Amino acid sequence: EFTTIVVFLMGRVVASLNIHSVNDAVSVDKVVQWSDIKASQVSSNGGHLVVPQGETWYLDESMEVETLKVWGQLKWNTSKKGLEIRTGYLLVEKGGYFQLGTVGQPMTNQA
């Protein structure tokens, strides 16, 4: 069981903490916006990207990469129109999570 705390600043996610209660231990996930890391990720990895376990990436701009593996979490910003993921393949590994909307915030925009 865990609790998620999301911090917004001027309509933008600036931090998200997933607090897990396991024998009084607490783990915190690193959260980043795709727009903040895309240049460094694409250039340093040759277009083969991995969302690491323990990280949450928010897709707030379109993504074009050769391959994409998700060990952590990849969450789509459902408030932005026209977002796209262009890739040779997208693989969500065991323990990974890809969220394209929720019951409370469904994906209604054209992508």
N, C-alpha and C positions, 0 to 999 in steps of 0.2 A: 504494500500500500504506500502511496506517495501523495504529496501535495505539490502543486505547481504554483509558483508565484511569478507573475509576469509584470514587469515594470515598463510603463509607457512614458515617453517624454515627447510632447508636441505631436502626438499621434503615431509615434514610431517606437517599436519595441527596442529598448536599450539593455534589458537584462531579463533573463528568465532562469528561475531556480527550480529544479526538480529535487525535492527533498524526500529521500527515501528513509523510512524507519526500519532498519534491520539491526536488531540487537544494539539499539542506541547509536548506531553508526549513521552518518549523514554523508551523502554524496551530492555534488553539485555539477550540473552539466554546463559546458561552455556554449554560449549562444552567440551567433553572428548573423549579420545580414549578408546575403550573397553580394550585394552591390559593394560592400566594404572589403570583400576578400577576392573578388573574381579575378582581378588583374594578376595578383600574386599566385593564386591557385592555378590558373590556366598556364601561365608562363613557366612556373616551376615544375609542373607535372605533365607537360606536353599534351594537355587536353584529356588526360586520363585521371579523373577525379574520384576521390573517396571521401565520403562524409564519415569521419572517424567515430568510433564508439565513444559516447560521452559528450558529443557535440550535437547541437541543433542548429541547422542552417535554415534561415527564412528566405525563400525565393521571392525577392522583391523586385527583380529585374529578370528579363529573359536570360536563359542559359543556353550556350551552344558549346558542347564538348564532345570529344570522341566517345568516351565511355564514362559511366557514372555508377559507382557502387555505394550503397547506403548501409553503413554499419550502425550509425547513430540515427538522427532524425532529420528528415527534410520536410519542411512545411511550406506550403504554397500560400502566398498572400492573396486571399480571396477578394480583397478590396480593390485590386489593380486589374484593369482590363488589358487583354492582349498578351499576357505573359505566355511564354513558350519554353519548353525544354526540347532542344534539338540534340539528339545523341544517337550513336550507333546502337547502344543498349543501355538500359537502366536496370540494375539488379539490386533488389532490396534483400540484403543478407539476413540470416537468422539473427534475431534481436534488433534488426533495423526497423525503421518506421517511416513511411511516406504518407503524408497527410494532404489530401486535396479537398479541403472543406470538412466541416463537422455538421452535426445536426443543428447546432446553434448558429453556425456561420457557414452555410452551404456555398458551394461554388456555383454562382449564377452568372458570372461574367464570361464573355467569349474569350477563349484562350487559343 
